[in-house]
Amino acid sequence: MHGKPTAVPVTRSMVNAVRLAHSKYLMYLDSEKQKASVEAARKKEATQTAENIEIAKKKTEDLSTQLHEVEQNERKQSQEQDLAQRLINDAASKLSTAVKTGDMQTAKVAQVMLDSGNDKLNEAVKQLANVRACKDKLQGKLIKAQGTLSEQTRKCSSTDDEPTGPSA
């Protein structure tokens, strides 16, 4: 038609068509950039959520371990309390027998045993109270950590269910 490729006339409609194509291309590049930015943010959020889940799991496991140790300590203190109570009962029995028989030497030994048992019992009661307070505190922390873990897990599963791009 015009003979040579360089001999094509530059008309106003051609210039407008080129401008329109260029602006559409720039819009396409901008939309691709926005899609990439949204995808990068989604991946970053998913990674952060996964890290938060791991941290919450570790904290829950640590608190469970600590709670188990405290429960063992509680059982030990309860046994100490029972032992002190038996010592007191034995001492009271010996003291009663010694008083009835008039054996002052045995009465003094029984009195020392009674004092020792009372001291041991008082200490065991204090320790048991402290252990139970610690246990209650750990149980509260564990419940909170388990709540955080389930919340993070729900958050992770809800972000996995969201579509990542426009549907076809």
C-alpha positions in Angstrom: 0.0 0.0 0.0 2.7 2.6 1.0 5.6 0.6 -0.4 8.1 0.9 2.5 7.7 0.3 6.2 9.1 3.8 6.9 6.6 5.4 4.5 3.6 4.8 6.7 1.9 8.1 7.3 1.6 9.2 11.0 -2.0 10.3 11.5 -3.8 11.6 14.5 -5.8 8.4 14.8 -2.6 6.4 14.8 -1.0 8.6 17.5 -4.2 8.2 19.6 -4.1 4.4 19.1 -0.5 4.3 20.2 -1.2 6.5 23.3 -4.2 4.3 24.2 -2.1 1.1 23.9 0.7 2.6 26.0 -1.7 3.7 28.7 -3.4 0.3 28.8 0.0 -1.3 29.0 1.0 1.0 32.0 -2.3 0.0 33.7 -1.6 -3.6 33.1 1.9 -3.3 34.6 0.5 -1.4 37.6 -2.1 -4.1 38.2 0.5 -6.8 38.0 2.6 -4.9 40.5 -0.3 -4.6 42.9 -1.1 -8.4 42.5 2.6 -9.2 43.3 2.5 -6.8 46.3 -0.7 -8.4 47.6 0.7 -11.9 47.1 4.0 -10.9 48.9 2.0 -9.5 51.8 -0.2 -12.7 52.0 2.9 -14.9 52.0 4.6 -12.7 54.7 1.4 -12.9 56.8 1.2 -16.7 56.3 4.9 -17.1 57.3 4.3 -14.8 60.4 1.2 -16.8 61.4 3.2 -20.1 61.0 5.9 -18.7 63.2 3.4 -17.5 65.8 1.8 -21.0 65.8 5.2 -22.6 66.4 5.9 -20.1 69.2 2.5 -20.8 70.8 3.0 -24.6 70.5 6.4 -24.3 72.2 5.0 -22.1 74.9 2.1 -24.5 75.5 4.5 -27.5 75.7 6.8 -25.7 78.1 3.9 -24.7 80.3 2.5 -28.3 80.2 5.9 -29.5 81.3 6.2 -27.0 84.1 2.6 -27.8 85.2 3.5 -31.5 85.3 6.6 -30.7 87.5 4.5 -28.6 89.8 1.9 -31.4 90.1 4.7 -33.8 91.0 5.9 -31.3 93.6 2.4 -31.0 94.9 2.2 -34.7 95.4 5.5 -34.7 97.2 4.4 -31.9 99.5 1.2 -33.7 100.2 3.2 -36.8 101.1 5.4 -34.7 103.4 2.3 -33.4 105.1 1.0 -37.0 105.6 4.4 -38.0 107.0 4.4 -35.1 109.4 0.9 -36.0 110.5 2.0 -39.6 111.2 5.0 -38.3 113.2 2.6 -36.1 115.2 0.2 -39.0 115.8 3.1 -41.3 116.8 4.5 -38.7 119.1 1.1 -38.0 120.7 0.6 -41.7 121.3 4.0 -42.1 122.9 3.5 -39.0 125.0 0.2 -40.3 126.2 1.7 -43.7 127.0 4.7 -42.1 128.8 2.4 -39.8 130.9 0.3 -42.8 131.9 3.3 -44.8 132.9 5.1 -41.9 134.4 8.2 -42.3 132.2 9.5 -38.7 132.0 12.4 -39.6 129.7 10.1 -41.1 127.0 7.7 -38.1 127.6 10.6 -35.7 126.8 11.5 -37.6 123.6 7.8 -37.7 122.6 7.5 -34.0 123.2 10.6 -33.3 120.9 9.0 -35.6 118.3 5.8 -33.7 118.6 7.5 -30.3 118.2 9.4 -31.6 115.3 6.3 -33.0 113.7 4.4 -29.8 114.2 7.3 -27.8 112.6 7.4 -30.2 109.7 3.6 -30.1 109.2 3.6 -26.3 109.3 6.4 -26.1 106.7 4.7 -28.7 104.5 1.4 -26.8 104.7 3.2 -23.5 103.6 5.0 -25.3 100.8 1.8 -27.0 99.6 0.0 -23.6 99.6 2.9 -22.1 97.6 2.9 -25.0 95.1 -0.9 -24.8 94.7 -0.7 -21.0 94.0 2.0 -21.7 91.4 -0.1 -24.5 89.9 -3.1 -22.2 89.6 -1.0 -19.5 88.0 0.5 -22.0 85.5 -2.9 -23.4 84.7 -4.1 -19.9 83.9 -1.1 -19.3 81.6 -1.6 -22.7 80.0 -5.2 -21.9 79.2 -4.2 -18.6 77.7 -1.5 -20.2 75.7 -3.8 -22.9 74.4 -6.3 -20.1 73.4 -3.6 -18.3 71.6 -2.6 -21.5 69.8 -6.1 -22.3 68.7 -6.7 -18.6 67.6 -3.5 -18.7 65.5 -4.4 -22.1 64.0 -7.9 -20.8 63.1 -6.3 -17.7 61.6 -3.9 -19.8 59.6 -6.7 -22.1 58.3 -8.8 -19.1 57.4 -6.0 -17.5 55.3 -5.5 -20.8 53.6 -9.1 -20.9 52.5 -9.0 -17.4 51.0 -8.6 -17.3 47.2 -5.2 -15.9 46.1 -6.3 -14.2 42.9 -9.3 -13.4 40.7 -11.4 -16.4 39.8 -11.6 -17.4 36.2 
